[in-house]
Amino acid sequence: MTLFDLALKNIRRNMKNYSLYIGSTIFSIIIYFTFVTLKYSEDISALAETSKQISGIMSASAFVLMIFVAIFIAYSNSFFMKKRKKEVALYSLLGVRKRSIGFMLFFENMVIGLFSLVVGIALGFLLSRVLLTLLMQLMGLDIVIGFAFSMNAVINTLIVFFIIFLFTSIQGYRVIYQFKLIDLFHAEKKGEELPKARILSALLGVVTLAVAYWLALQDLATSSIWRMLSLATPIVIIALTVIGSALVFNSMLVYVLSAMKKNKGWAWKGLNLMTSSQLLYRIKGNTKTLTIIATLSATTITAGGAVFGIYYNVDENIQAYSPYTFMWEGAPEEINRNIVEHEEAVHSKTVRIEQGTYEREYAVINQTTFEKLARNLDWSNIQVAQDGEVLLIDAFYDERWSQKIDSVMIDGAEYAVAKLYDKAVFNTSTVGASALVVTDQLYSKITEDEKTYQAVQVKDYKNQFALSKELAAKTENFSSATEDYKASIEASGALLFVGSFLGLVFLVATGSIIFFKMMTEAEEDKGKYTVLYKIGVSKREMKRTIRSQVGMIFALPLGLGLLHGAVALTAFSNLLMMDLLMPVLIWMLAYTVIYTIYYFITVRGFNKTVHLGGMEG
């Protein structure tokens, strides 16, 4: 039997252990291949300007995915190497040369990698049409996509993943040269010391996280810390969050579990004492893994939640600055009356008003026009300007950095600002974001030239492309909520597609890492559960203990990741002045549901590994 035959035999024998790793790797290859295919897709290239946008997003995403997958595969490979060190030591003890053992491990990893690569590219080709269609749907484009096979995408994927698998295979080859025989035999038992509770480290972890959260929630416009640290602030926040998470896992939970263990009323009930002891040992040994999982979860939740929030709020954002479907300067145009909801002629004059050392241009409308426009938009707080007063409209007003204006000078007379509206009463791209509402009498006295605009609201504004193009061709200074919506949904749809699939890859990798870790520990616990069974502990009680242990390992990083993500998304929401509560809750719920599926898979795998199914209840 050759080394290559032995490698194939080992793979077949360990297929159960490798299945999730191979599955995760194939999934990553499918996503990478799809991104690269989109980059070279002729269907996408036919979309002219959109193709440049998609190509740029896909290239950047493919690069991020390549880096992440390389780390994930190298990390997963190290788990398998640890698991197989005892087997490697046995080969050495039986007289097999180190070089032969190294080549056997090298062949094994290369065969798994090449198998995953072939399957991943084949499935990626079959799924590319579905994924392309999904992308077009998210971007609101009504285009029929055919099967997209790109030799450039195949070559790109083959080169990238071949290099990754070659690197991890060399890692496997070097294992036999890196450790002494005795170390290989005891590799699985490393780090089994019972940790000590350190209250100082626990407090330091909480304080570090509190400082990171406080920094993240600071107002960028007014915060002296942000001004002092500048672009380094996000890096400081991420560093503090990672360090704080590690300290919390390493110390605070050890402190809490130690306290629970000392509580005799709880500890001596069922297998609680064993559960707390196992968790104590595992939290110490798994601090690095739990910190990585919490960080990955937070990254996935934050990035995905932010992108989904933008996509979810596209309609609201368009309406905020283009409240009328169409607006243009000039005479009315013929539009099908059946679809028109509101139509107003807006007369406006432009004045320049001094504000400190500079002048600012305002559109001026009279009270009557303002009331018509506002009523069409269902404004409930329409104020009437009295003599000596004006109403100020500033669609871009932000109290954090916008100048507060109490009065304005018009033709040498001062008028008090009776009320400020921080939303648009007409399309900002046609008339401007800043306007003054004056009394009808004052408006008639202003000597500036008057311009006339047409503001039209139609039904189903998102699908009025033909009318929008027709009006754009016939009018000047034209703005269209329909076109704005189309451009926004295309951009945010592409981002949501990328964010969702990168998030899925991160989630699959996260679940897989915990699964590998728990399966490794299940192998170590076989003997303990056999002893428990022999002394009369019921199968139900042991399953309950396993569910608790695995549940804790899954729940801790998820809980901390959700908390990190909630803080980051609150900061993002405050920065953009957007209400992201609902989309973020939906995104977090979806993430938690998929993550929970991995929990049940892991519990099932743990039970099978310790042979609970084979024990009599």
Wavefront OBJ file of the C-alpha trace (Angstrom):
o trace
v 0.000 0.000 0.000
v 1.421 3.396 -0.992
v 1.302 6.550 1.152
v -1.350 7.957 -1.153
v -3.533 4.838 -0.690
v -3.081 5.116 3.084
v -4.096 8.790 2.952
v -7.282 7.917 1.020
v -8.077 5.164 3.505
v -7.632 7.592 6.425
v -9.981 10.103 4.780
v -12.680 7.463 4.254
v -12.289 6.281 7.861
v -12.485 9.822 9.262
v -15.167 11.085 6.851
v -17.613 11.589 9.754
v -15.160 13.963 11.436
v -14.243 15.728 8.210
v -17.799 16.120 6.868
v -18.633 19.474 8.504
v -15.170 20.861 7.657
v -15.540 19.775 4.034
v -19.097 21.126 3.942
v -18.033 24.529 5.321
v -15.103 24.707 2.897
v -17.303 23.794 -0.090
v -19.816 26.466 0.977
v -17.016 29.058 1.158
v -15.757 28.042 -2.303
v -19.295 28.305 -3.735
v -19.660 31.853 -2.403
v -16.168 32.893 -3.563
v -16.711 31.371 -7.019
v -20.086 33.141 -7.287
v -18.549 36.513 -6.405
v -15.785 36.041 -8.969
v -18.346 34.852 -11.557
v -20.414 37.994 -10.982
v -17.301 40.049 -11.565
v -16.821 38.474 -15.021
v -20.517 38.022 -15.850
v -21.564 39.277 -19.298
v -25.118 39.837 -18.007
v -23.788 42.203 -15.347
v -21.419 43.897 -17.822
v -24.444 44.659 -20.023
v -25.824 46.859 -17.239
v -23.280 49.589 -18.114
v -22.825 51.895 -15.079
v -24.259 49.339 -12.657
v -21.657 46.774 -13.748
v -18.771 48.963 -12.509
v -20.416 49.310 -9.128
v -21.115 45.561 -8.814
v -17.683 44.609 -10.122
v -15.994 46.820 -7.515
v -18.134 45.472 -4.668
v -17.637 41.851 -5.755
v -13.852 42.245 -6.110
v -13.532 43.783 -2.643
v -15.842 41.124 -1.170
v -13.947 38.290 -2.843
v -10.704 39.616 -1.333
v -12.237 39.806 2.187
v -13.681 36.326 1.741
v -10.323 34.950 0.534
v -8.521 36.278 3.650
v -11.229 34.993 5.980
v -11.447 31.551 4.373
v -7.652 31.194 4.514
v -7.724 31.908 8.269
v -10.727 29.624 8.795
v -9.177 26.690 6.920
v -5.837 27.115 8.708
v -7.644 27.319 12.090
v -9.819 24.267 11.365
v -6.812 22.325 10.131
v -5.023 22.981 13.423
v -7.971 21.350 15.263
v -7.700 18.206 13.169
v -3.947 18.108 13.618
v -4.365 18.283 17.395
v -6.913 15.495 17.231
v -4.583 13.315 15.176
v -1.312 13.926 16.991
v -1.713 10.703 18.966
v -2.225 8.767 15.722
v 0.845 10.440 14.209
v 2.873 9.463 17.279
v 1.747 5.829 16.885
v 2.960 5.765 13.266
v 6.298 7.073 14.464
v 6.442 4.534 17.299
v 5.778 1.721 14.811
v 8.844 2.763 12.853
v 7.323 4.757 10.002
v 9.747 7.450 8.899
v 8.888 11.079 9.742
v 9.122 12.031 6.086
v 6.566 9.363 5.139
v 4.177 10.461 7.921
v 4.538 14.075 6.805
v 3.783 13.191 3.167
v 0.762 11.117 4.232
v -0.717 14.105 6.130
v 0.165 16.349 3.179
v -1.648 14.059 0.711
v -4.690 13.781 2.989
v -5.153 17.527 3.231
v -4.515 18.090 -0.486
v -7.037 15.393 -1.457
v -9.684 16.942 0.828
v -8.882 20.404 -0.550
v -9.009 19.343 -4.213
v -12.223 17.388 -3.637
v -13.814 20.459 -1.976
v -12.534 22.659 -4.796
v -14.046 20.503 -7.575
v -17.397 20.109 -5.786
v -17.475 23.799 -4.770
v -16.866 25.045 -8.333
v -19.406 22.597 -9.803
v -22.100 23.599 -7.298
v -21.117 27.256 -7.663
v -21.728 26.990 -11.410
v -25.146 25.381 -10.862
v -26.141 27.923 -8.197
v -24.747 30.961 -9.982
v -27.977 31.491 -11.942
v -30.060 31.395 -8.746
v -27.703 33.760 -6.934
v -27.516 36.139 -9.911
v -31.311 36.207 -10.104
v -31.488 36.897 -6.373
v -29.033 39.777 -6.797
v -31.153 41.253 -9.602
v -34.269 40.956 -7.425
v -32.578 42.730 -4.501
v -31.457 45.469 -6.879
v -34.955 45.823 -8.276
v -33.816 44.934 -11.821
v -36.171 42.967 -14.063
v -33.546 40.985 -15.998
v -33.568 37.290 -16.943
v -30.201 35.716 -16.125
v -28.842 32.635 -17.873
v -26.216 30.150 -16.638
v -22.986 32.048 -16.197
v -19.829 30.002 -16.776
v -16.603 31.940 -16.715
v -13.227 30.273 -17.293
v -11.579 33.312 -15.674
v -13.649 32.715 -12.518
v -12.684 29.011 -12.504
v -8.959 29.783 -12.897
v -9.114 32.511 -10.240
v -10.860 30.196 -7.738
v -8.516 27.266 -8.511
v -5.389 29.372 -7.954
v -6.595 31.021 -4.716
v -7.812 27.848 -3.007
v -4.977 25.673 -4.308
v -2.525 28.055 -2.580
v -4.590 27.950 0.647
v -4.740 24.139 0.657
v -1.061 23.885 -0.249
v -0.197 26.088 2.751
v -2.341 24.065 5.203
v -0.969 20.798 3.753
v 2.583 21.981 4.426
v 1.423 22.815 7.978
v 0.301 19.185 8.333
v 3.594 17.910 6.895
v 5.570 19.882 9.500
v 3.631 18.578 12.541
v 5.753 15.453 12.878
v 8.939 17.582 12.938
v 7.630 20.179 15.426
v 6.881 18.017 18.470
v 8.550 15.325 20.516
v 6.880 11.915 20.578
v 5.721 12.348 24.189
v 4.156 15.726 23.362
v 2.180 14.190 20.493
v 0.788 11.480 22.770
v -0.377 14.055 25.341
v -1.447 16.806 22.914
v -5.182 16.338 23.664
v -4.627 16.722 27.398
v -2.957 20.116 27.234
v -4.530 22.949 29.215
v -6.639 20.821 31.582
v -5.681 22.763 34.695
v -8.552 24.104 36.782
v -8.531 27.899 36.479
v -8.554 30.251 39.459
v -11.087 33.014 39.950
v -9.440 36.428 39.650
v -11.763 39.237 40.680
v -9.301 41.914 39.504
v -9.180 40.503 35.950
v -12.978 40.120 35.934
v -13.465 43.766 36.909
v -10.846 44.840 34.378
v -12.751 42.970 31.641
v -16.039 44.700 32.497
v -14.351 48.114 32.718
v -12.565 47.566 29.376
v -15.841 46.699 27.647
v -17.601 49.660 29.310
v -14.883 52.027 28.036
v -15.147 50.533 24.508
v -18.944 50.951 24.522
v -18.671 54.502 25.895
v -16.196 55.441 23.156
v -18.395 53.880 20.458
v -21.465 55.802 21.613
v -19.723 59.170 21.725
v -21.033 61.861 19.386
v -18.489 62.242 16.570
v -19.245 65.942 16.185
v -18.718 66.947 19.798
v -16.515 64.235 21.331
v -13.067 65.463 22.393
v -11.824 61.837 22.486
v -12.720 61.324 18.803
v -11.037 64.622 17.918
v -7.900 63.625 19.828
v -7.625 60.038 18.498
v -9.112 60.796 15.057
v -9.117 57.770 12.704
v -7.393 55.637 15.346
v -10.562 55.680 17.485
v -12.302 52.712 15.736
v -9.116 50.656 16.079
v -8.949 51.499 19.804
v -12.621 50.509 20.210
v -12.120 47.166 18.433
v -8.959 46.427 20.435
v -10.668 47.233 23.755
v -13.686 45.114 22.772
v -11.539 42.074 21.929
v -9.396 42.443 25.082
v -12.490 42.998 27.247
v -14.209 39.917 25.772
v -11.138 37.763 26.429
v -10.910 39.000 30.045
v -14.633 38.380 30.599
v -14.382 34.811 29.296
v -11.113 34.157 31.089
v -11.907 35.601 34.488
v -15.394 36.830 35.138
v -17.154 33.610 34.132
v -14.582 31.593 36.040
v -15.441 33.711 39.082
v -19.213 33.224 38.616
v -18.942 29.462 38.016
v -16.625 29.057 41.006
v -19.201 30.823 43.174
v -21.969 28.539 41.818
v -19.802 25.504 42.500
v -19.398 26.561 46.132
v -23.179 26.872 46.518
v -23.959 23.407 47.928
v -27.712 23.698 47.384
v -27.175 24.072 43.621
v -23.969 22.099 43.128
v -25.216 18.818 44.650
v -28.400 18.780 42.623
v -28.233 16.281 39.707
v -25.009 16.626 37.695
v -24.651 20.388 38.338
v -21.298 19.891 40.054
v -19.944 18.054 37.009
v -21.459 20.619 34.650
v -19.870 23.557 36.466
v -16.503 21.755 36.674
v -16.555 20.916 32.961
v -17.507 24.486 32.073
v -14.805 25.885 34.325
v -12.177 23.789 32.582
v -13.579 24.497 29.123
v -14.010 28.224 29.547
v -10.383 28.450 30.554
v -9.248 26.219 27.710
v -11.592 27.827 25.177
v -11.099 31.505 26.006
v -9.382 32.110 22.669
v -12.097 30.303 20.718
v -14.958 32.012 22.570
v -13.349 35.425 22.005
v -12.954 34.721 18.274
v -16.571 33.518 18.036
v -17.866 36.588 19.916
v -15.822 38.909 17.658
v -16.935 37.129 14.469
v -20.568 37.189 15.617
v -20.350 40.897 16.440
v -18.756 41.623 13.038
v -21.415 39.653 11.168
v -24.286 41.192 13.137
v -22.942 44.750 12.847
v -22.049 44.663 9.146
v -25.172 42.739 8.138
v -27.481 44.787 10.365
v -26.111 48.073 9.002
v -26.476 47.011 5.346
v -29.925 45.515 5.910
v -30.953 48.677 7.800
v -29.956 50.875 4.847
v -31.793 48.586 2.393
v -34.851 48.434 4.668
v -35.014 52.253 4.931
v -34.440 53.121 1.246
v -38.068 54.148 0.719
v -38.107 56.331 3.845
v -34.797 58.004 2.923
v -35.997 58.824 -0.600
v -39.236 60.298 0.738
v -37.245 62.426 3.197
v -35.516 64.451 0.470
v -37.844 63.896 -2.520
v -41.344 63.971 -0.994
v -42.917 64.601 -4.426
v -42.533 61.947 -7.107
v -41.581 64.482 -9.772
v -40.623 68.131 -9.588
v -39.341 70.432 -12.302
v -38.987 74.082 -13.189
v -41.419 75.424 -15.766
v -44.938 74.874 -17.012
v -47.199 71.895 -16.173
v -46.972 68.754 -18.325
v -49.707 66.383 -19.415
v -49.860 63.411 -17.014
v -52.475 60.653 -16.789
v -54.965 62.020 -14.223
v -55.787 58.521 -12.970
v -52.379 58.155 -11.343
v -51.955 61.727 -10.013
v -52.516 62.056 -6.259
v -51.399 65.657 -5.756
v -50.254 68.368 -8.126
v -49.157 71.870 -7.100
v -47.554 74.843 -8.825
v -44.873 76.274 -6.533
v -43.870 79.932 -6.931
v -40.553 80.758 -5.337
v -38.069 83.619 -5.119
v -34.411 83.289 -4.163
v -32.762 85.529 -1.561
v -29.243 85.614 -0.175
v -28.996 86.153 3.557
v -25.882 87.002 5.552
v -25.080 84.612 8.357
v -21.960 85.733 10.172
v -19.075 85.943 7.710
v -20.809 84.241 4.785
v -24.021 84.383 2.772
v -26.506 81.574 2.324
v -29.098 81.162 -0.414
v -32.738 80.452 0.497
v -35.804 79.696 -1.593
v -38.705 81.827 -0.396
v -42.338 80.674 -0.631
v -45.454 82.245 0.774
v -47.640 80.862 3.564
v -50.433 79.746 1.206
v -48.089 77.624 -0.925
v -46.433 76.164 2.157
v -49.768 75.074 3.618
v -50.822 73.365 0.358
v -47.519 71.493 0.080
v -47.495 70.503 3.744
v -51.111 69.291 3.699
v -50.329 67.097 0.671
v -47.549 65.502 2.738
v -49.842 65.000 5.757
v -47.847 67.295 8.028
v -49.730 67.723 11.295
v -47.934 70.729 12.781
v -48.440 73.442 10.172
v -47.670 76.801 11.766
v -48.811 80.168 10.423
v -46.149 82.900 10.128
v -47.289 86.210 11.664
v -46.132 89.711 10.677
v -42.442 90.096 11.545
v -41.920 86.307 11.505
v -40.717 83.659 9.062
v -40.707 79.867 9.166
v -37.389 78.177 8.386
v -37.143 74.885 6.468
v -33.786 73.094 6.477
v -34.008 69.465 5.290
v -30.349 68.833 6.196
v -30.532 70.424 9.640
v -28.632 68.510 12.311
v -28.539 69.975 15.784
v -25.077 68.496 16.316
v -23.322 70.737 13.807
v -25.882 72.974 12.051
v -25.935 76.656 13.041
v -29.053 77.683 14.948
v -30.708 80.720 13.316
v -32.980 82.933 15.415
v -33.629 85.713 12.858
v -32.975 86.601 9.214
v -32.601 89.908 7.339
v -34.766 90.297 4.221
v -34.484 93.566 2.265
v -32.989 95.344 5.296
v -35.668 94.241 7.772
v -35.159 91.643 10.509
v -37.623 88.773 10.908
v -37.715 86.328 13.806
v -37.631 82.600 12.996
v -40.885 81.392 14.588
v -40.336 77.702 13.829
v -37.736 75.431 12.289
v -38.761 72.405 10.168
v -35.957 69.894 9.734
v -37.615 68.032 6.849
v -38.204 68.770 3.171
v -41.490 70.229 1.962
v -40.395 69.834 -1.708
v -37.664 68.000 -3.598
v -34.293 69.267 -2.390
v -32.473 68.535 -5.652
v -34.820 70.840 -7.600
v -35.499 73.758 -5.249
v -32.835 73.298 -2.574
v -32.789 72.069 1.009
v -33.184 75.494 2.672
v -36.308 77.638 2.389
v -38.092 80.477 4.155
v -41.851 80.654 4.516
v -43.055 84.251 4.704
v -46.475 85.876 4.868
v -48.276 86.360 1.570
v -47.928 90.144 1.993
v -44.174 90.017 2.551
v -43.728 87.590 -0.374
v -45.397 90.057 -2.761
v -43.008 92.821 -1.623
v -39.805 90.841 -2.294
v -38.400 92.155 -5.553
v -36.325 89.112 -6.608
v -37.275 87.204 -9.778
v -39.886 84.527 -9.327
v -39.490 80.960 -10.548
v -42.312 78.476 -11.015
v -41.954 74.782 -10.208
v -44.367 71.884 -10.662
v -44.650 69.322 -7.837
v -46.480 66.094 -8.663
v -47.207 63.016 -6.545
v -48.332 59.873 -8.368
v -49.489 56.417 -7.284
v -46.959 53.550 -7.149
v -44.060 55.969 -7.570
v -41.418 53.201 -7.507
v -42.573 51.843 -10.883
v -43.087 55.022 -12.939
v -39.846 54.735 -14.978
v -41.454 55.446 -18.357
v -43.172 58.602 -17.114
v -39.992 59.678 -15.326
v -37.924 59.384 -18.551
v -40.588 61.193 -20.549
v -40.689 64.146 -18.119
v -36.899 64.243 -17.794
v -36.622 64.654 -21.563
v -39.148 67.503 -21.684
v -38.339 69.573 -18.581
v -35.489 71.413 -16.838
v -34.152 71.171 -13.298
v -36.013 67.871 -13.017
v -35.965 65.585 -9.977
v -37.519 62.142 -9.760
v -38.135 60.065 -6.632
v -38.577 57.090 -8.980
v -35.025 57.414 -10.347
v -33.604 58.131 -6.882
v -35.299 55.002 -5.536
v -33.972 52.904 -8.431
v -30.390 54.110 -7.892
v -30.565 53.577 -4.122
v -32.123 50.117 -4.311
v -29.492 49.017 -6.865
v -26.617 50.162 -4.662
v -28.023 48.927 -1.343
v -29.328 45.701 -2.967
v -25.824 44.806 -4.162
v -24.447 45.589 -0.692
v -27.161 43.504 0.976
v -26.389 40.562 -1.346
v -22.703 40.736 -0.518
v -23.309 41.359 3.206
v -25.769 38.480 3.474
v -23.514 35.914 1.838
v -20.358 37.058 3.606
v -22.382 36.940 6.833
v -23.533 33.407 6.008
v -19.945 32.295 5.405
v -18.877 33.881 8.712
v -21.795 32.178 10.457
v -21.044 28.774 8.937
v -17.391 29.132 9.930
v -18.374 30.257 13.438
v -20.698 27.289 13.940
v -18.135 24.910 12.466
v -15.357 26.099 14.788
v -17.534 25.486 17.867
v -18.615 22.126 16.452
v -15.005 20.997 15.897
v -14.088 22.126 19.386
v -17.002 20.362 21.055
v -16.450 17.138 19.103
v -12.815 17.119 20.188
v -13.924 17.482 23.794
v -16.639 14.840 23.367
v -13.920 12.339 22.425
v -12.105 13.220 25.648
v -15.310 12.823 27.714
v -16.273 9.361 26.469
v -14.727 7.671 29.474
v -16.383 10.002 31.995
v -19.862 9.358 30.605
v -19.270 5.608 30.533
v -18.387 5.716 34.237
v -21.480 7.814 34.990
v -23.645 5.275 33.171
v -22.104 2.397 35.111
v -22.778 4.036 38.489
v -26.456 4.502 37.616
v -26.819 8.002 36.180
v -29.735 8.015 33.741
v -29.314 8.728 30.045
v -31.820 11.595 30.325
v -29.737 13.281 33.057
v -26.538 12.926 31.018
v -28.241 14.387 27.938
v -29.474 17.302 30.028
v -25.907 17.910 31.212
v -24.592 17.811 27.637
v -27.280 20.258 26.485
v -26.302 22.622 29.335
v -22.582 22.431 28.605
v -22.902 22.840 24.852
v -25.592 25.484 25.345
v -23.296 27.541 27.552
v -20.447 27.359 25.009
v -22.826 28.507 22.254
v -24.765 31.081 24.295
v -21.826 32.961 25.854
v -20.173 34.218 22.638
v -23.583 34.742 21.009
v -24.787 36.872 23.923
v -21.620 38.961 23.963
v -21.605 39.199 20.134
v -25.221 40.439 20.139
v -24.343 43.006 22.822
v -21.290 44.223 20.854
v -23.406 44.368 17.684
v -26.235 46.265 19.431
v -23.807 48.927 20.686
v -22.087 49.257 17.276
v -25.420 49.517 15.441
v -26.719 52.082 17.945
v -23.620 54.189 17.221
v -24.156 53.699 13.460
v -27.833 54.617 13.816
v -26.985 57.783 15.780
v -24.348 58.780 13.240
v -26.750 58.529 10.287
v -29.791 59.739 12.270
v -31.693 56.634 11.139
v -34.120 54.384 12.972
v -32.615 50.911 12.504
v -34.454 49.158 15.343
v -36.753 46.943 13.258
v -34.249 45.851 10.549
v -31.579 45.208 13.184
v -33.975 43.088 15.263
v -34.930 41.078 12.161
v -31.254 40.563 11.257
v -30.311 39.528 14.807
v -33.243 37.108 14.970
v -32.251 35.495 11.642
v -28.635 35.178 12.827
v -29.713 33.635 16.149
v -32.048 31.119 14.470
v -29.308 29.819 12.113
v -26.795 29.814 14.976
v -29.253 27.779 17.093
v -29.473 25.136 14.349
v -25.721 24.617 14.794
v -26.337 24.169 18.532
v -28.771 21.281 17.928
v -26.398 19.690 15.371
v -23.561 19.908 17.899
v -25.645 18.450 20.767
v -26.648 15.543 18.514
v -23.038 14.996 17.467
v -21.848 15.150 21.091
v -24.436 12.544 22.170
v -23.447 10.227 19.335
v -19.738 10.641 20.076
v -20.089 9.659 23.741
v -22.385 6.800 22.607
v -25.384 7.870 24.704
v -27.591 6.444 22.002
v -26.067 3.024 22.571
v -26.634 3.052 26.346
v -29.730 1.565 27.839
v -31.909 4.178 29.588
l 1 2 3 4 5 6 7 8 9 10 11 12 13 14 15 16 17 18 19 20 21 22 23 24 25 26 27 28 29 30 31 32 33 34 35 36 37 38 39 40 41 42 43 44 45 46 47 48 49 50 51 52 53 54 55 56 57 58 59 60 61 62 63 64 65 66 67 68 69 70 71 72 73 74 75 76 77 78 79 80 81 82 83 84 85 86 87 88 89 90 91 92 93 94 95 96 97 98 99 100 101 102 103 104 105 106 107 108 109 110 111 112 113 114 115 116 117 118 119 120 121 122 123 124 125 126 127 128 129 130 131 132 133 134 135 136 137 138 139 140 141 142 143 144 145 146 147 148 149 150 151 152 153 154 155 156 157 158 159 160 161 162 163 164 165 166 167 168 169 170 171 172 173 174 175 176 177 178 179 180 181 182 183 184 185 186 187 188 189 190 191 192 193 194 195 196 197 198 199 200 201 202 203 204 205 206 207 208 209 210 211 212 213 214 215 216 217 218 219 220 221 222 223 224 225 226 227 228 229 230 231 232 233 234 235 236 237 238 239 240 241 242 243 244 245 246 247 248 249 250 251 252 253 254 255 256 257 258 259 260 261 262 263 264 265 266 267 268 269 270 271 272 273 274 275 276 277 278 279 280 281 282 283 284 285 286 287 288 289 290 291 292 293 294 295 296 297 298 299 300 301 302 303 304 305 306 307 308 309 310 311 312 313 314 315 316 317 318 319 320 321 322 323 324 325 326 327 328 329 330 331 332 333 334 335 336 337 338 339 340 341 342 343 344 345 346 347 348 349 350 351 352 353 354 355 356 357 358 359 360 361 362 363 364 365 366 367 368 369 370 371 372 373 374 375 376 377 378 379 380 381 382 383 384 385 386 387 388 389 390 391 392 393 394 395 396 397 398 399 400 401 402 403 404 405 406 407 408 409 410 411 412 413 414 415 416 417 418 419 420 421 422 423 424 425 426 427 428 429 430 431 432 433 434 435 436 437 438 439 440 441 442 443 444 445 446 447 448 449 450 451 452 453 454 455 456 457 458 459 460 461 462 463 464 465 466 467 468 469 470 471 472 473 474 475 476 477 478 479 480 481 482 483 484 485 486 487 488 489 490 491 492 493 494 495 496 497 498 499 500 501 502 503 504 505 506 507 508 509 510 511 512 513 514 515 516 517 518 519 520 521 522 523 524 525 526 527 528 529 530 531 532 533 534 535 536 537 538 539 540 541 542 543 544 545 546 547 548 549 550 551 552 553 554 555 556 557 558 559 560 561 562 563 564 565 566 567 568 569 570 571 572 573 574 575 576 577 578 579 580 581 582 583 584 585 586 587 588 589 590 591 592 593 594 595 596 597 598 599 600 601 602 603 604 605 606 607 608 609 610 611 612 613 614 615 616 617
